Amino acid sequence: SYELTQPPSVSVSPGQTARITCSGDALPKKYAYWYQQKSGQAPVLVIYEDSKRPSGIPERFSGSSSGTMATLTVSGAQVEDEADYYCYSTDSSGNDRVFGGGTKLTVL
Amino acid sequence: QVQLQESGPGLVRPSGTLSLTCAVSGASISSNNWCIWVRQPPGKGLEWIGEIYHSGSTNYNPSLKSRVTMTVDKSKSQFSLKLSSVTAADTAVYYCARADGIFGVVTPHPQYWGQGTLVTVSS
């Protein structure tokens, strides 16, 4: 089955830039999506189609994709950005969806 | 605004069937949208269970396909999920989510989420 691989954790100080990666064999041809999940809450979409930001999402959140890796960047990370982040995409057939294992972002 | 609300039993016996409903308000479910079901075991990551288009077309996670059934009831503006032959490994928070778009044009991805409901499988 298809897999998306994320680092388990990323840690930055407030104001620094955090980068969370997601690797998958189908990413050169399939979009990546990114979700933020704070403790005890439902996930929230922060990036769609590799680099688009939904309305209401702060500009410090950005996304990019190159080859088999997609990256979520949080520029000037704030304490309130502490959360688990999940990438999401589909396999090369376009049928099976999958979430990455999640990355815990710590800002302190 | 679009709102989704999951409902169903919080406790299911092993070997039984988990049944959940997702009520949608604030938007029509009659065209160009999917209901996507996602679950999250306690302390673990998100797992895609499957999706159903407003037309009734379904797409399930291969690892769960033999046990999953999703349906849509447009008259009640709700979707439903059934998972049969459950075990303790099916204990999780179950989310329903909405994805807007045209079948075959966009990749359905959750845009609006319900708050989730915890289902425990235990005797």
Interface residues (C-beta under 8 A of the other chain):
Chain A: S1 K30 Y31 Y33 Y35 Q37 A42 P43 V44 L45 Y48 P54 D84 Y86 Y88 S89 T90 G94 N95 D96 R97 V98 F99 G100 G101 G102
Chain B: I36 V38 G45 L46 E47 W48 E51 N59 N61 P62 S63 Y95 T107 P108 H109 P110 Q111 W113 G114 Q115 G116
